[in-house]
Amino acid sequence: MLADEEPKYLRRQKPVEIKRRKFGKQAWKTYLRVTMWAAVGIVGGAAIYECGRFLLTSPQMALVHPDQISVVGNHYVGPGKVRGVFIGDRDKSLLRVPIDERRHQLESIPWVEQATVRRALPNQIQVEIVERTPIAFLRDGSRLALIDAHGVILERPVEGDFHFPVVTGISSETSINEREQRMQIFSKFLKEIGTVKENASDQVSEVDLAAEEDLRATITGLDNFGKDASDVNASAAPVLVHFGNDDFAGKYETLLDRFGTWRATAGRIDSVDLRYSREAVVNPDTTSAQSRPPTKSAQGKGH
């Protein structure tokens, strides 16, 4: 009875048979394929490592001499100044040169508007420069510099030969945004008066941009407009003209058409104000000490 009541879990169970799988031909192929790919990976990794080590450390890839940096497109920016940006890359591999960083550094040079930097294996750097285009002289205190349409102030190059009006009323102390805004008005002024008379900008000697709402230009040769060469008065005095900030072409055309009439009426003309609709004010800048009062005259067509 005790034997019958013995718990079954105490009884010895039948051993479990483990069937061993034979190492067949198909398994050999799989292991061989894996081994081959692993070997290829190791060899490829070693080759890439050696190649990278060569490119980053080989003397054949290093920037050693400034002549390895070629510069094109520059006229007023000396190649030495461009190559000086890369002085920190000397003796480094070409692949270690930070191209974007060097491009930004080149574009921080005032005369450089745009720069392109390329690597040329094994050890050359190619730099292409687009320089800024000045459109006026800028009187900045006692200094006479150049300035472009975006308000960027440029040092005058020694070898440059420029013929521009002189701009006043802005300076290096003026914010770049404000300078650009004023120079855009100046650029528009030159473009519009050029549509009225060829080479009209040659008669503009100075432009005051101090007041945003009133561009004031000093113009020479108005007394000689329309005269024969034999009648030209070389000593004709320049005239200060208030153009406002719009319709420069129409106002300039009125100035040319009616200046002779104003001259006959007012005598000597020192300034003309064309800001007012349908009329011109002659000699508005005359001091109260002068006996002749300013003369008003109806403007030409369209004013």
Secondary structure, DSSP 8 states (H G I E B T S, - for coil): -HHHHS-GGGS-------------HHHHHHHHHHHHHHHHHHHHHHHHHHHHHHHHH-GGGB--SGGGEEEES-SSS-HHHHHHTTGGGTTSBGGGS-HHHHHHHHHTSTTEEEEEEEEETTTEEEEEEEE--EEEEEEETTEEEEEETT--EE---TT------EEES--TTS-HHHHHHHHHHHHHHHHHHHHHSTTGGGGEEEEEEEETTEEEEEE--GGGTT--GGG--TT---EEEE-TTS-HHHHHHHHHHHHHHHHHHHSS--EEE--STTEEEESTT--TTSSS--EEEE--TT-
